[in-house]
């Protein structure tokens, strides 16, 4: 019972915010997105939701769409688009000399306005306004926590206090950087076939390489659990299909995973296996199924999950 707490919910430092107006000049091809000019280091842009521009001679607002966001009602002639570029924040001279408030430096986002030919947007603009999802960078790490009334609610609700059970986690830099970005893009076309026709240990190495894409390099508990995955073997099987209708059988994929429990610091690998069971099912076609079995070097077979229909859509 000491491992459970009632009335808990996850909390994330992410909220919508309208940035300060950005004056558009012809001397630059991109605009630096600053959420609050009076406190520029207290906010970091997570994503951009809307971009609106105001013409020089009129008060007509113009909406800009994401350049690489195709819409079924846009036949390529909308004419106003924006693209984003993110880069690590450069430390000032004082920050390099005296240090920063936390080890996290964060990133900065730059926006470019283009037309349908990806050329700089030619019309005269006075300024642009951006609606974005933002974070408070590393400010949550500085919260003085007592576990009772650490947070305040900005609405009238019957809550006596909101406390943090654990200290906020340090913010993480973007995963999609340099070579890692291309490896993540390849995940869009991933299915279980790269794991097929591999022996037990080679399949384990291939699955570890895939999972390491989603784990920060310094996140040691998760890294140890992924390293404990020592084997993965997929084979085609025939099973009874789930459902309450007529009795039916189909072809699918059986996945056998083996873990070394020494990498789990005394906890059961069941949850780790459950996450992977869902992960494998997401990469199996909807007209087939997957079934996963988890084994341990120390205890043998731990769990065989029921047949799960594939969740990957057909193109």
N, C-alpha and C positions, 0 to 999 in steps of 0.2 A: 504493500500500500504506500510505502514511502517513495516509490518511483512514479506515482501519479499525482497530478494536481487538477482540481476541478476548475471550471469556468475560465479555461485558458484558450487563447487564440493566437495564431501567428500575427506578427506585426512587421510591416515593411516600410522603410523610409522612401516612399515614392508617391508623388502627388502632382496634380496639374498646376501649371503656373503660366501666366502671360508674361512674357519677357518685356523688358524696357524697349521703347521704340528705337529702332536701328536706322539711322540716317544712311541713305544709299548715295554713294558717290561714284563717279566714273573713273576714279583713280585706282580702284581696287576691283578685283574680279570675284571676291568672296567676302562675306561678312562674318565677323566673330560674334557668336551668340553669347551674350552676357545677360543672365537672368536678372540680376540686381546690381546696378553699377555702384551702389553704396557698399555692398557686401559681396564682391565678386567671388570670393573664395568659400562662401557659405552655400553655394548652389552648384550643381553639376547637371548638365543636360543628359537625360537618359534617352529620350526619343522626341521627335518633333511630330505633333499632331496636325497643326494647321499653320499655314503661312499666308498672310494677307498683306497686300501692298496698297499704297495710296499714291495716286498720280500727282504730279506737280501742279497742274493747272486746274484740276477738279478735285472733288472730294469722293469720287467713285472708288470703291474698294475692289481690288482684284485678288482672286484666290489663285494660289499656286499649288499645283499638285506634285506629288513625288515623281521624279523623272522615271524611275524604274518600276512604277506602280501602274500596271495596265488595268484599265477599267473597260467593261463591256460597252459603256455608252460614250467612250472617248475613242474616236476614230483617228487619233493622231493629229488632230487639228485644234486641240485645246489652246496650245500656244504658250502656256505659262507653266513652268515647272521649276522645281528646286532639287538640288543634290546636296549631300552632306559629306563632310570629311572630318574625321576625328584624329587627333594626335595627342600624345602625352603632354601634360602641362609643363612648361618651362619654368624652372625655379628662378626667382629674382635673386639679385646679388645678396640681399639681406638674408634670404632663406638659405642660400648656399653657405653663407658665413655663420649664421646663428642657428640654423636648423628650422624645421617645421614643427607644427603642434603635434602631428602624428606622422608615422612613416608613409602614410598614403599621400600621394601627390595628385592623383586624379588626371583627368583629360579635359581637353577643350574641343568644342565643335565649331566648325566653320561651314557656312551655307553659301551656295552659289545659285544665282537665278539664271535660267537658260530658257531658250525657246524649244520648239519641237525638233530642231536640227542640232541641239546641244550647243548652240552658239550663245554667247552672252545675251541676256535679255535686253532688247534695244530701247524699249519705251522709257520715258522719263518717269522716275519714281521719286517721291519725296522721302518716304520711309517705309519700313516693313514692320509688322508685328507678328510675333511667333507665339503660338500656344504649344507648350511642351510639357512632357512628363519629366520632372526633375527630382533630384535627391539633395540632401544637405551635405554631400561629400562625407567628410569624416567627423562632423559635429556629433552624431549619435554616440561615437566612442567616448566623448567627453561628458556624457550625462552622469551626474552624481546619483547613483542608484541606491534606493533603500528597500525596494520590493513592495512598497505600499502605494505611494502616490508619485511615482516617477513621471507620469505623463498626465496632461490635462486634456479634457474633452471640450471641443469647440461647439458643442450642441447641448441642449437641455435634455439629458437622459438620466434615468434613475440609476446612476453609478456612483458609489461612494469613493472609489479610487481606482486608479489603473497603475499597477506596478509591474516591473520587469522581473521575471523569474531568473533570467540569465542576462548578462551584459550584452549589448548589441554587438553583432559580428562586425569585424572590420570590413569596409567596402572593398570590392574586388575590381581590378582593372578589366577592361573588355577582353573577351576571349578571342574575338576575330581580329587578330593582328598578324601581319606578315604571312608566313607559311601556314600558320594555324588557321587563317581565314579560308584558304583554299581547302584545307582538310575538312573544315566544317561544311563548306559548300558541297563537297562530295557526299556528305551525309544525306543530302536531299534525294539522291538517287540510290541510297544504300538499301539492300535487302539481305536476306540470310545467305545468299549464294557465295559471298566471299568466305563464309565459314564452312561451306560444304566441301567434301572431298579432302578435308584436312584430317590428319591424325589427331589424337587427343591433346597432346602437348602443343602442337603447332596451332591448333584451333584456339587453345587457351591464350597463346601469345597474340593471335590476331584479335581476339575479343578484348584483351587488355589494352592493346593499342587504340581500339575504338573508344573504350571507356575513359582512357586518359585524356581524351580531348575535352572532357567536361569537368576535369578536376584541376583546380589551381595547383601549381607546382609545390607550394608551401603547405598545402592542406594535407598534413601527414596522416590523420586517421583514415580518410577516404583513400589515400594513396596506398596505405598498408592493406586495406581490404581488397583493392583491385589487384595488388601484387599477390594476394593470397589465392587468386583464381588461377589454378595451375593446369586446368584441362577443360576443353570444350569439344564435344563431338556431336555432329548433326547427321541424322540418317532419315531417309524417307520411310514412313510407316502408314499402315491402314488402321483406322480407328472408327468406332461408332461416333457419329457426329452428334453434338449436343442439340437439344431441342425436345419439345413435347409432342411433335408430330409423328409421322410414320418412321419406323426404324430405317436408318440410312447410314451407310458407311462411306468414308471418303479417304483420300490420300492427303497426308500432311507431313510435318517435320517433327521428329523427336530430337530434343536437345538434352544432352547429358553434361552437366557441369560438375566439376570437382574443385573443392576449396581446401585450403590448409587453415584450420581454425586458429593456429598460432597468430595469424594476422588480425584477429578480431578482438584481442585484449579481453578474453573471458566472456564475451557476449555471443549469442547464437547467430550463425550466419543466415538464419531463416529470412530475416527482413531483406538482407542483401540479395538472396535468391529470389524473393518475391518481386523486387524491383526489376531484376533481370528477366524474370518471366514475362512481365509486361513489356519490357524493352524488346525482347525477341518477337512477341506477338505483333508489335507495331511495325515490324519489318517483314511480315509474312502476308501474302496476298489474301484478300477477303474471300476468295473462292477456295481457300484451303485452311489449314489450322496448324497450331503448334502445341506441343506438350513438353514440358520441361521437368527434369528430375535433377535434384540437388544431392550430391554426395560429399562426404567429408572424409579426409584421410584418416582422421582419428575415430570417427563413429560409423562410417559407412553411409548407407542411404539415409537421408534426412527427410526428404519430401518429394512426392510426385504430384504435380499440380494437375487438375482436370484439363481436358482438351479445351483449348481456347481458340475461337475463330480468329483468323488473321484480320488485322486492322489496316493493312496498307491498301489504299485505293488503286484501282486499275486505271491506266492512262489510255 
